[in-house]
């Protein structure tokens, strides 16, 4: 009887110790795995953020080149069309990234554009957001959210998604100084490709891009969000500074990682649902 009691007590203690050790090891491995997932996500976002910043810096440099090397140096009414020639050279050198370059006066009338295309009938640019932002803040360049370009008719009846970079510029027309707006329409496909490369995870983790007010620039469910069939907590994420945050959305707990894109104020946001943390822990659970 005493021997049985001792064996039972020894077995109970052994099983208890094994359970405690197993649970402790699992908690430790789980914490390490969580930290590794967060750190790898941050590294990927930093790398993509740098690529986005390089791309946007290049677009600003194109705008600067058009303004300072072409517009400021020439008269719109010059006999040798130097402004158009300069715009054409810059467009041809960057045509894989651009859809158009255009100059408008302070009344919204088109003064010059590349590539040469017919302006669509009565596009009142003064009512468009990119024009109003440029006129409202003359000291900075302004990036729009993606939209369908509706200014020019290239004869192919194709619709292009673009991001507009606009700024107020000083023009000279027949020796008379006046203000206008320089528009550089960037092909949205380049940014879309960068973001699609990030969104290859099959564990529920994903990334999106929004502006400083929370308007979606890129999201894997962008069309569903536009139609109202899906939602994203982007307005809240846009208020976050760079870092890692706990978030609850649609009844689900998740980690939100935010990386700000310099100059634009855009936010690159990484979402890690709880399911992503447990996705790679099944083998440890079995062990």
C-alpha positions as CSV (number, residue, x, y, z in Angstrom):
1,X,0.0,0.0,0.0
2,X,2.8,2.4,0.9
3,X,4.7,1.5,-2.3
4,X,1.6,2.1,-4.4
5,X,1.1,5.5,-2.7
6,X,4.7,6.4,-3.3
7,X,4.5,5.4,-7.0
8,X,1.3,7.3,-7.4
9,X,2.8,10.4,-5.8
10,X,6.0,10.1,-7.8
11,X,4.0,9.7,-11.0
12,X,1.7,12.7,-10.2
13,X,4.7,14.9,-9.4
14,X,6.5,13.8,-12.6
15,X,3.5,14.5,-14.8
16,X,3.0,17.8,-13.1
17,X,6.6,18.8,-13.6
18,X,6.4,17.7,-17.2
19,X,3.3,19.7,-17.8
20,X,4.8,22.8,-16.1
21,X,8.0,22.5,-18.2
22,X,6.0,21.9,-21.4
23,X,3.7,24.9,-20.8
24,X,6.7,27.0,-19.8
25,X,8.6,26.0,-22.9
26,X,5.6,26.6,-25.2
27,X,5.1,30.1,-23.7
28,X,8.8,30.9,-24.2
29,X,8.9,29.6,-27.8
30,X,5.6,31.4,-28.5
31,X,7.0,34.7,-27.3
32,X,10.2,34.3,-29.3
33,X,8.2,33.4,-32.4
34,X,5.9,36.4,-32.0
35,X,8.9,38.7,-31.7
36,X,10.6,37.2,-34.7
37,X,7.5,37.6,-36.8
38,X,7.2,41.3,-35.7
39,X,10.9,42.0,-36.4
40,X,10.8,40.3,-39.9
41,X,7.7,42.3,-40.7
42,X,9.4,45.6,-39.6
43,X,12.4,44.8,-41.7
44,X,10.3,44.1,-44.8
45,X,8.3,47.3,-44.3
46,X,11.5,49.3,-43.8
47,X,12.9,47.9,-47.1
48,X,9.7,48.5,-49.0
49,X,9.3,52.0,-47.4
50,X,12.8,52.9,-48.7
51,X,11.9,51.7,-52.2
52,X,8.7,53.8,-52.1
53,X,10.6,56.8,-50.9
54,X,13.2,56.4,-53.6
55,X,10.4,56.2,-56.2
56,X,8.6,59.3,-54.9
57,X,11.9,61.2,-54.7
58,X,12.5,60.4,-58.3
59,X,9.0,61.8,-59.2
60,X,9.7,65.0,-57.3
61,X,13.0,65.3,-59.1
62,X,11.2,65.0,-62.5
63,X,8.8,67.8,-61.3
64,X,11.8,69.9,-60.3
65,X,13.5,69.4,-63.6
66,X,10.3,70.4,-65.5
67,X,9.9,73.5,-63.4
68,X,13.5,74.8,-62.9
69,X,15.1,73.6,-66.2
70,X,12.2,74.0,-68.6
71,X,9.4,76.3,-67.4
72,X,11.6,78.9,-65.6
73,X,14.0,79.2,-68.5
74,X,11.5,79.7,-71.3
75,X,8.5,81.6,-72.4
76,X,5.3,79.7,-73.1
77,X,4.8,81.6,-76.3
78,X,8.4,81.2,-77.4
79,X,8.8,80.6,-81.2
80,X,10.9,77.4,-80.9
81,X,8.6,75.5,-78.5
82,X,11.4,74.9,-76.0
83,X,9.0,74.2,-73.2
84,X,7.3,71.4,-75.2
85,X,10.7,70.1,-76.3
86,X,12.0,70.0,-72.7
87,X,8.9,68.3,-71.5
88,X,9.1,65.8,-74.2
89,X,12.7,64.9,-73.4
90,X,11.8,64.4,-69.7
91,X,8.7,62.4,-70.5
92,X,10.6,60.1,-73.0
93,X,13.3,59.5,-70.4
94,X,10.8,58.4,-67.8
95,X,7.9,57.1,-69.8
96,X,7.8,53.8,-68.0
97,X,6.8,55.6,-64.9
98,X,4.7,58.5,-66.2
99,X,1.4,58.9,-67.9
100,X,1.6,62.6,-68.6
101,X,3.1,66.0,-67.8
102,X,0.9,69.0,-68.1
103,X,1.0,72.8,-67.4
104,X,-2.2,74.7,-66.6
105,X,-2.6,78.5,-66.0
106,X,-4.4,80.0,-63.0
107,X,-7.7,79.7,-64.8
108,X,-7.3,76.0,-65.4
109,X,-6.6,76.3,-69.1
110,X,-4.1,73.8,-70.6
111,X,-0.9,75.5,-71.7
112,X,1.3,72.5,-72.6
113,X,1.2,68.7,-72.3
114,X,3.3,65.6,-73.0
115,X,2.7,63.2,-74.6
116,X,0.8,65.2,-77.2
117,X,-2.9,64.2,-76.8
118,X,-6.3,65.8,-77.2
119,X,-7.7,67.2,-74.0
120,X,-11.1,65.7,-73.2
121,X,-14.1,68.0,-73.7
122,X,-14.4,70.5,-70.9
123,X,-12.5,68.9,-68.1
124,X,-12.8,71.6,-65.4
125,X,-9.5,71.0,-63.6
126,X,-10.1,73.8,-61.1
127,X,-12.6,71.4,-59.4
128,X,-10.2,68.5,-59.2
129,X,-8.5,67.7,-55.9
130,X,-4.9,67.8,-57.2
131,X,-5.5,71.3,-58.6
132,X,-7.2,72.6,-55.4
133,X,-4.5,71.2,-53.1
134,X,-1.7,72.8,-55.2
135,X,-3.5,76.2,-55.2
136,X,-4.4,75.9,-51.5
137,X,-0.8,75.3,-50.4
138,X,1.7,76.9,-52.8
139,X,4.8,76.1,-50.8
140,X,4.7,72.3,-51.3
141,X,4.2,69.5,-53.8
142,X,1.1,67.4,-53.3
143,X,0.5,63.7,-54.0
144,X,-3.1,62.6,-54.7
145,X,-4.7,59.2,-54.0
146,X,-5.0,56.8,-57.0
147,X,-7.7,57.9,-59.5
148,X,-8.5,57.3,-63.1
149,X,-6.9,59.9,-65.4
150,X,-9.7,61.8,-67.1
151,X,-7.9,64.7,-68.7
152,X,-6.7,63.4,-72.1
153,X,-8.0,61.3,-74.9
154,X,-5.2,59.2,-76.5
155,X,-7.6,57.7,-79.0
156,X,-7.2,54.2,-77.5
157,X,-10.1,54.6,-75.1
158,X,-8.1,53.1,-72.3
159,X,-8.4,54.2,-68.6
160,X,-5.2,54.5,-66.5
161,X,-4.9,54.6,-62.8
162,X,-2.5,57.4,-61.8
163,X,-1.3,59.3,-58.8
164,X,-1.1,63.0,-59.5
165,X,1.9,65.1,-58.3
166,X,0.9,68.8,-58.4
167,X,2.5,72.1,-57.5
168,X,2.0,75.8,-58.1
169,X,4.6,77.2,-60.6
170,X,5.5,80.7,-62.0
171,X,5.0,80.9,-65.8
172,X,6.0,83.5,-68.4
173,X,3.6,84.1,-71.3
174,X,4.8,86.6,-73.9
175,X,6.9,88.2,-71.2
176,X,4.1,88.5,-68.7
177,X,4.6,86.6,-65.4
178,X,1.6,84.5,-64.1
179,X,1.0,81.6,-61.9
180,X,-0.1,78.1,-62.9
181,X,-0.1,74.5,-61.8
182,X,2.4,71.8,-63.0
183,X,0.9,68.3,-63.0
184,X,2.9,65.1,-63.2
185,X,0.7,62.0,-63.5
186,X,2.6,58.9,-62.2
187,X,1.6,55.4,-63.3
188,X,0.0,53.7,-60.3
189,X,1.1,50.3,-61.5
190,X,4.7,50.8,-60.1
191,X,3.4,51.3,-56.5
192,X,0.9,48.5,-57.0
193,X,3.6,46.1,-58.0
194,X,5.7,47.0,-54.9
195,X,2.8,46.4,-52.6
196,X,1.7,43.1,-54.3
197,X,5.2,41.7,-53.7
198,X,4.7,42.3,-50.0
199,X,1.3,40.6,-49.9
200,X,2.3,37.0,-50.6
201,X,1.7,35.6,-47.1
202,X,-0.8,32.8,-46.6
203,X,-1.2,33.2,-42.9
204,X,-3.6,36.1,-42.9
205,X,-0.8,38.8,-42.6
206,X,-1.1,41.7,-45.1
207,X,0.1,45.2,-45.8
208,X,-1.6,48.3,-47.1
209,X,-0.8,52.0,-47.9
210,X,-2.8,55.0,-46.9
211,X,-2.4,58.8,-46.8
212,X,-2.1,60.9,-43.7
213,X,-5.9,61.2,-43.3
214,X,-6.5,57.4,-43.7
215,X,-7.6,57.4,-47.4
216,X,-6.6,54.1,-49.0
217,X,-3.8,54.3,-51.6
218,X,-3.3,50.5,-51.9
219,X,-5.1,47.6,-50.3
220,X,-5.4,44.0,-51.4
221,X,-9.2,44.4,-51.1
222,X,-9.2,47.9,-52.6
223,X,-12.2,47.3,-54.9
224,X,-14.3,45.8,-52.2
225,X,-13.5,48.7,-49.9
226,X,-14.5,51.2,-52.6
227,X,-17.8,49.3,-53.1
228,X,-18.5,49.1,-49.3
229,X,-18.2,45.3,-49.2
230,X,-15.1,45.4,-47.0
231,X,-13.6,47.8,-44.4
232,X,-10.2,48.8,-43.0
233,X,-9.3,50.7,-39.8
234,X,-7.0,53.0,-41.9
235,X,-8.2,56.3,-40.3
236,X,-7.0,55.1,-36.9
237,X,-3.8,53.7,-38.3
238,X,-3.1,57.1,-40.0
239,X,-3.0,58.7,-36.6
240,X,-0.3,56.4,-35.3
241,X,3.3,57.3,-35.1
242,X,5.9,54.7,-36.3
243,X,5.8,51.6,-34.1
244,X,3.9,48.5,-33.1
245,X,0.4,48.7,-31.7
246,X,-2.4,46.4,-30.4
247,X,-5.6,46.8,-32.3
248,X,-9.1,45.4,-32.3
249,X,-11.1,45.5,-35.5
250,X,-14.2,43.6,-36.5
251,X,-14.0,41.7,-33.2
252,X,-10.5,40.5,-34.0
253,X,-7.3,41.2,-32.1
254,X,-4.3,42.0,-34.2
255,X,-0.9,43.7,-34.2
256,X,-0.6,46.9,-36.3
257,X,2.9,48.0,-37.5
258,X,3.2,51.6,-38.9
259,X,6.0,53.0,-41.0
260,X,5.7,56.6,-42.3
261,X,6.8,57.5,-45.8
262,X,8.8,60.7,-45.6
263,X,7.6,64.0,-47.2
264,X,4.2,62.6,-48.3
265,X,3.0,61.6,-44.8
266,X,1.8,58.3,-46.3
267,X,1.5,55.4,-43.9
268,X,2.7,51.9,-44.8
269,X,0.7,49.6,-42.5
270,X,1.4,46.0,-41.6
271,X,-1.4,43.8,-40.1
272,X,-0.6,40.7,-38.2
273,X,-3.7,38.8,-36.9
274,X,-3.4,36.5,-33.9
275,X,-3.8,33.5,-36.3
276,X,-0.5,34.5,-37.9
277,X,1.3,34.0,-34.6
278,X,-0.2,30.5,-34.0
279,X,0.2,29.4,-37.7
280,X,3.8,28.1,-37.1
281,X,3.3,26.9,-33.6
282,X,1.4,23.7,-34.3
283,X,4.6,21.6,-34.4
284,X,5.7,23.0,-31.0
285,X,2.2,22.2,-29.6
286,X,2.5,18.6,-30.7
287,X,6.0,18.4,-29.3
